């Protein structure tokens, strides 16, 4: 009876850890299915604008406009999307953070519209899907490794009178949030590097890091211990 009770407690403990991982798995599969169903154009533009907001807020928050490093702000914006040097004058002459954000959000949307026309709207839709799937899959694999490392590391915290499961839940939430932020950041960084196909009618865009492979697998009913349907 004691041995069975011990085994039950051990199994329950393992299941509680796996429940956390299963929540992440469910959310990632849901996001993946949303991408496969079709990426909303407005959603991607909002994602791009969010990166612009992050760059400007990071370099201007809590500081007087007189001490802003405007050169650094512009170089960071330029590294993110192909803003022209002519746009630098606006940044140099404006002291209102919100005005700067609104201006460069509009520039971002205009540049994306230009990129979409250059590539072809339908082809761009397929490219967006491939880029997002590739980035999400890579980040998810890295996340699985991070979670395994976290699970091993929190066990030692029991010696400090801290509940390993509570620590695991708390830090795994942060890891997952960071993964989603990283996803948006990487998508935004890659989307402006897409080049039009070299020959008409060929969907072979030059994407930094190589073109990802599209997958049309159904992820709707995957059990917690089933192998990944993507292979």
Residue pairs with C-beta under 8 A, 6 or more apart in sequence:
13 165
16 165
17 151
17 165
17 168
18 224
20 168
20 169
20 172
21 147
21 172
22 224
24 143
24 147
24 172
24 176
25 222
25 224
27 176
28 136
28 140
29 219
29 220
29 222
31 136
32 133
32 136
32 137
32 219
33 219
33 220
35 129
35 132
35 133
35 136
36 129
36 133
36 215
36 216
38 125
38 129
39 125
39 128
39 129
39 132
41 125
44 112
44 128
44 187
44 191
45 108
45 109
45 112
47 184
47 187
47 188
48 81
48 108
48 109
48 112
48 188
48 191
49 105
49 108
49 109
50 184
50 188
51 80
51 184
51 185
51 188
51 189
52 77
52 80
52 81
52 101
52 104
52 105
52 108
53 101
53 105
55 73
55 76
55 77
55 80
56 73
56 77
56 97
56 100
56 101
56 104
57 97
57 101
59 68
59 69
59 72
59 73
59 76
60 68
60 73
60 97
60 100
65 95
65 96
65 97
70 91
70 92
73 91
74 83
74 87
74 88
74 91
77 83
77 104
80 188
80 189
80 192
81 108
81 111
81 188
81 192
82 111
82 192
83 104
83 107
83 111
87 104
87 107
90 100
90 103
91 100
94 100
94 103
111 192
112 191
112 192
115 124
115 191
115 192
115 194
116 124
118 196
119 127
119 194
119 196
119 205
120 196
123 197
123 203
123 205
124 194
126 203
126 214
127 194
127 203
127 205
127 207
128 191
129 214
130 207
130 211
130 212
130 213
130 214
131 187
131 190
131 191
131 194
131 207
131 212
132 183
132 187
133 212
133 214
133 215
134 212
134 213
135 183
135 186
135 187
135 190
135 212
136 183
137 212
137 230
139 179
139 182
139 183
139 186
140 179
142 179
143 175
143 176
143 179
146 175
147 172
147 175
150 168
150 171
150 172
150 175
151 168
154 164
154 165
154 167
154 168
154 171
155 164
157 164
157 167
158 164
190 207
190 208
190 209
193 207
193 208
194 205
194 206
194 207
195 205
195 206
195 207
196 205
197 203
197 204
197 205
198 204
198 206
204 211
205 211
215 230
217 229
217 230
218 229
219 229
222 228
222 229
